[in-house]
């Protein structure tokens, strides 16, 4: 079940306060234990400990969350809530997150939501995991382009598309983006999205209930099949066999397959050779850890999307400098900083981010300040072999102009300075000149691989020398 299994919609009818049965209290304690083991302690205490069970209505567990965190919980912790509840209450369990005073029906409260194993539907795809919300950088540009091409031309471009990389780099995001795009623009094409773990569970359930034909029909009667985390197929002989035949059936009819994994196909030695060959028959695209500029862009997009009020961008610089592994950890760090802001009322600035992250990453708790304009100018002069006076001069010489544009671009991207302040530091220029220089530098970086490599190297030296 995708993130949409968790809803924030209040239930109809008059509010009542249900009696918490001893059995539900016991089950909730088990679910909490599962949640504690699934997320870091700080995450559990801030976001999941405040949840309280209201009722178990058929296959639906109704959970109350305080108003100030309810949207975050439903958005960010849908999968883990669903998984932990299903582990205790059974695989068809749904979770409904509601307001503390929500009304309850005596039955059928969640009849419109899908149970695991039901048909794929549009609400299976997370509304935030779209191509528009995906931040493109050197680490993921190729994978993004391949995913978009597949979404626009299912079954005609790269089939199968195999996306791989460490957790948290955007594989699932691209999978959801493909699904949402095809549903919106595919002219009625049928889309099914699942995980290898869920595929396995449903196959085992079909064997137990002697409904293998129904299982085959669900997975083979589709135009686009999206499978997340295929590494979990390893060492499951019967499931591998069924997946192999499902793969072949879809491929032979021209249906599109997209697979994600945390490693290369060749590194899954436990899988059958014939299945590995199928995985490698199309396009294999890798996602790598984001560089500093991409990390900063991810944080900026998240802040803009969630309308988070920053005291200054120093908080984002501090997070982007300290968290280099993946986008998921990066956003998790931002969530923690925002949570501390909510609890303490302190502004979201570099000082708060340093304090919060120092507790989480004590091995690197030296406060980090953004680079200075002076350091940007020093590196630009060194790289382009120009003097400081030449960099600030009014000369329109092409070599000097390019060096100046790059320096202004780096100052805009990597310091806290305003546009007027940057202009003043570059010979008293006005802010419109700085904007023009940044735009010209950005255009050249986007279209010229050599310029992009040069600027990326400058950024690395700039951020590593802080």
QUIJOJO-V457789 format. One record per backbone hydrogen bond with DSSP energy under -0.5 kcal/mol. CO is the residue of the C=O (numbers start at 0). NH is the residue of the N-H. If there is no record, write none. Layout:
BEGIN
CO|NH ; CO|NH
END
This chain:
BEGIN
1|4 ; 2|5 ; 4|6 ; 4|94 ; 6|96 ; 10|102 ; 13|103 ; 15|17 ; 18|20 ; 20|24 ; 21|25 ; 22|26 ; 23|27 ; 24|28 ; 25|29 ; 26|30 ; 27|31 ; 28|32 ; 29|33 ; 30|34 ; 31|35 ; 32|36 ; 33|37 ; 34|37 ; 34|38 ; 39|43 ; 40|44 ; 41|45 ; 42|46 ; 42|47 ; 43|47 ; 43|48 ; 47|50 ; 51|63 ; 54|56 ; 54|61 ; 55|57 ; 56|59 ; 58|60 ; 58|93 ; 59|56 ; 59|61 ; 60|62 ; 60|95 ; 61|53 ; 61|54 ; 62|97 ; 63|51 ; 65|68 ; 65|69 ; 66|70 ; 68|72 ; 69|73 ; 70|74 ; 71|75 ; 71|76 ; 72|76 ; 76|80 ; 77|81 ; 78|82 ; 79|83 ; 80|84 ; 81|85 ; 82|86 ; 83|87 ; 84|88 ; 85|89 ; 89|92 ; 93|60 ; 94|6 ; 94|96 ; 95|62 ; 95|97 ; 97|64 ; 98|101 ; 101|15 ; 107|110 ; 109|112 ; 114|117 ; 120|123 ; 121|124 ; 123|125 ; 125|128 ; 127|129 ; 130|133 ; 132|134 ; 133|135 ; 136|139 ; 136|140 ; 138|287 ; 139|143 ; 140|144 ; 141|145 ; 142|146 ; 143|147 ; 144|148 ; 145|149 ; 146|150 ; 147|151 ; 148|152 ; 152|155 ; 152|156 ; 156|158 ; 159|161 ; 159|282 ; 160|162 ; 160|258 ; 161|284 ; 162|260 ; 163|286 ; 165|168 ; 167|326 ; 167|327 ; 169|173 ; 170|174 ; 171|175 ; 172|176 ; 173|177 ; 174|178 ; 175|179 ; 176|180 ; 177|181 ; 178|182 ; 179|183 ; 180|184 ; 181|185 ; 189|222 ; 189|223 ; 191|225 ; 193|227 ; 194|198 ; 195|199 ; 196|200 ; 197|201 ; 198|202 ; 199|203 ; 200|204 ; 201|205 ; 202|206 ; 203|207 ; 204|208 ; 205|209 ; 205|210 ; 206|209 ; 210|214 ; 211|215 ; 212|216 ; 213|217 ; 214|218 ; 215|219 ; 216|220 ; 219|221 ; 222|255 ; 223|191 ; 223|225 ; 224|226 ; 224|257 ; 225|193 ; 226|259 ; 227|195 ; 228|231 ; 229|232 ; 230|233 ; 232|235 ; 235|239 ; 236|240 ; 237|241 ; 238|242 ; 239|243 ; 240|244 ; 241|245 ; 242|246 ; 243|247 ; 244|248 ; 245|249 ; 246|250 ; 247|251 ; 248|252 ; 249|254 ; 250|253 ; 255|224 ; 256|159 ; 256|160 ; 257|226 ; 258|162 ; 259|229 ; 260|164 ; 263|266 ; 264|267 ; 266|268 ; 267|270 ; 269|234 ; 271|274 ; 271|275 ; 272|276 ; 273|277 ; 274|278 ; 275|279 ; 277|280 ; 282|161 ; 282|284 ; 284|163 ; 290|294 ; 291|295 ; 292|296 ; 293|297 ; 294|298 ; 295|299 ; 296|300 ; 297|301 ; 298|302 ; 299|303 ; 300|304 ; 301|305 ; 302|306 ; 302|307 ; 303|306 ; 307|309 ; 311|314 ; 312|316 ; 313|317 ; 314|318 ; 315|319 ; 316|320 ; 317|321 ; 318|322 ; 321|323 ; 325|329 ; 326|330 ; 327|331 ; 328|332 ; 329|333 ; 330|334 ; 331|335 ; 332|336 ; 333|337 ; 334|338 ; 335|339 ; 336|340 ; 337|341 ; 338|342 ; 339|343 ; 340|344 ; 346|348 ; 347|310 ; 347|311 ; 348|352 ; 349|353 ; 350|354 ; 351|355 ; 352|356 ; 353|357 ; 354|358 ; 355|359 ; 356|360 ; 360|363 ; 361|364 ; 366|368 ; 371|375 ; 372|376 ; 373|377 ; 374|378 ; 375|379 ; 376|380 ; 377|381 ; 378|382 ; 379|383 ; 380|384 ; 380|385 ; 386|390 ; 387|391 ; 388|392 ; 396|400 ; 397|401 ; 398|402 ; 399|403 ; 400|404 ; 401|405 ; 402|406 ; 403|407 ; 404|408 ; 405|409 ; 406|410 ; 407|411 ; 408|412 ; 409|413 ; 410|414 ; 413|370 ; 417|421 ; 418|422 ; 419|423 ; 420|424 ; 421|425 ; 422|425 ; 422|427 ; 422|428 ; 423|426 ; 423|427 ; 429|432 ; 429|433 ; 430|434 ; 431|435 ; 432|436 ; 433|437 ; 434|438 ; 435|439 ; 436|440 ; 437|441 ; 438|442 ; 439|443 ; 440|444 ; 441|445 ; 442|446 ; 443|447 ; 446|448 ; 447|451 ; 448|452 ; 449|453 ; 450|454 ; 451|455 ; 452|456 ; 453|457 ; 454|458 ; 455|459 ; 456|460 ; 457|461 ; 458|462 ; 459|463 ; 460|464 ; 462|465
END
